[in-house]
Amino acid sequence: YMFLFLLNFSWLFYNLFLALISVVCGKLMLRIHSKPLKFIFFFIWLIFLPNTIYLSTDIIHLFENWSRVDPMFKILLMFQYAFFAILGIITFVMAVYFFQKLIQDKSNAKINPTTFIAICILNFIVGFGVILGGVQRTNSWHIFTDPIKVANDILNAISSKEMLMLSAGVGILANIIYFLCAETAAIWDKKLFKK
C-alpha cells in the first residue's frame, strides 16, 4: 500500500510542477518590462495554464485505487488526492489572477466588463486544454517537441461534439471557481509575493 501512496506522490508532484510553471511565468510577465520577454513568459504561461486545473482532475484516480487498499489507506489516499486537488485550484486561481492584473486598468480594483469577458474566454480555452490533455493525452511540452501531434489532436477535438461539450463544461466550472476565488487571489498575491 505504501508503494502505491509513494508512486502517487511521484506523478502528482510532477503534475504540480507543471502547474507551478504557469504561476511563476504569470508573475514574471507582470514584473518584467521587456516586451519580447513578457511575450515569451505569456506564451509559456498560456500553454501550461491548463495543467493547473488539470491537477484537480487527478482525483478521479482515487476511485481507481479505492478497491486496492484497506480502510486505513483509503483515508490516507483521500487526503493525498484532496491535497493536490486543492493545490490545483490554488495554482489555477493565482495564474489567472496574474492575467487579470496584466490586462486590467491599474486604477480600478474591480473587474471591468472587458476584463471579465477576456477571463471567461480564457477559462474556456483552459477547459479545452484540460480535455485535450485528459482525452487526447496532449501535453503542454508537445507544442515544442511534437507540434504536428498537437495540431492533429486539436483538429480531432474540434470535430468531436462530445469533446467540445466536455470542454465547455470544464470552462464553465473554471469560470465559477475563478470568480468565486478572485478576491482571495489578491490576498494570496500580497502575502506570497510581497512587492
N, C-alpha and C positions, 0 to 999 in steps of 0.2 A: 504493500500500500504506500509506503514511504517513497518507493521508486516512482510511482505514479504522481505523487504530490510534487516531487522534485523535478520530474520530467515536465509537468505543467508549468512550473516556475520558469524553466529554461525558455520555452516558447512564449510564455506570457510576458516575460521581461523583454524578449526580442520585439514583440509587438508594441510594448510600452516605449521602447527605444525609438521605433518608427514614429510613434505618436508624438514623442518629445521633439523630434526634428521639426515638426510644424510649429510647435510652441516657440522653440528657440529662433527659428527663421522669422516667425511673426514678430517677435520682439526686436530682432535685428533690423527688419525692414522699417521699423519705426525709428530706430536710433541712428541708422546710417544715412548720411546726407548725399552720398554719391549716387546719382540716378542709375548708372549701369549696375552697381552693386545692389541697390534697392530692388531693381527688377529681377536680378538673379535670386535674391532671397525670397522675393514674392513668388517666383516660379517654383522654387523648391517648397515653399510653404504650401502652395496650392496643390501640388501633386502628392504631398504627404498628408495633407489635411484629412482625407477620408480615413486614414489609419487611426485617428483619434477616436471617433465614434465607433469605428470597427472594433476597437478593443473591447467595447461594451458588449458586442455581439458574441464574443468568445464564451459568454456564459452558457450558450447552447451546449457546449462540451460537458457541462456539469451533468446534463441528462444522459449523455453517452456513458459517463463514468459512474453514474449513480448506483447501478446494479453490481458494479465491480468491487465495491468497497463495503466494509462493515459500518454499523451505525456511527461509531466514533469518528471514523474518517469521513463520513458523509458531512458531519458538522464542519470538519476542517476544510473539506473541499468547497462547501458553501461559502465560508469566509474567504477562501482563496479567490474564487471566481467573483464574489461580490466586491472584494477589494479592487480587483483590476477593472471591473465594470465601472466602479465609481471613478477610478483614475481615467478611464476612457471619457467619461462625461466631463471631468475637470479639464483634461487636456483639450477637448473639443471646444468647450466654452472659452477657455483662455485664448486659443488660437484664433477663433472667430472674433473675439473681443479686440485683438490687435488689428484685425482687418477693419473693424468698426472705427477704431481710433485713427486708422490711416486715412479713411475716406470721409470721416465726419468733420463738420465745421468745429474747430477747436474751441470757439467761443460758446458753443451750446452743448451742455452735458446730456441733454435728451436726444434720443434718436429722431432725426428728421425723416420725412417720407421717402426721400431719395435713398438714404442710408438703409432704411427699413426694407425697401424693395430690393436693394443690392444684396443685403444679407439673406433675404428669402430666396433669391435666385441662387446665391452661393450654396445655401443649405440643400437645395435640390440637386445641385452639381455634386455635393458631398454624398447625398443619397445614391446618386448614380454610381459614384466611385465605390461606395460600400458594396453595392450589388455586383459591380464589376469584379471586385476583389473576392467577394464571397461565393459567387456563382461561377464566374469565368476564371477565377484564380489569377487575375491580373494583379501584379504587384507594382507599387509605385516606381521601383527601380527599373522595371521593364521599359519605361519611357527612354531610358539611356541604353539598356542592354538589348532590348528586342522591340523596337518601335513598331515593326510590322505586326507583331502579335497584338500589341495594344490597339492598333488601328483595326485589325480584324475583330478583336473582342468588342470594341466599341460598336462596330457595324452590326455584329451579331446581337448585341444587347439592344440597340436601337430598333432592330427588326423584330424583336420579341415583345409581344404585348404584355406577357407575364412579367418580364424583367423591368419593363417601363413602369408597370403598376407597382412592383416592389420598390423600385427607385423612388417613385412618388410618395409611397408610404413612409419610407425612411426619411425622405426630405421633409415631409410634414412633421414627423417625430423630432427631427433635428431642429426644426424651427421652434417647435413647442419648448424643447429643452433649452435652446439658446435664450429665447425671450423670457423664459421663467428665471434664468440664472444670470442674465447680462449684468444686472446691478451688483451681484455677488462677485462677478469677474473684475469689476472696477476695484472692489475692496482687496481681492487677491492680488491684483496688479500692484497696488500701492504697498502691500505688505511684503510681497515676494521680490518685487523689482523696484527697490527704492531709487528714486531719481538721484 
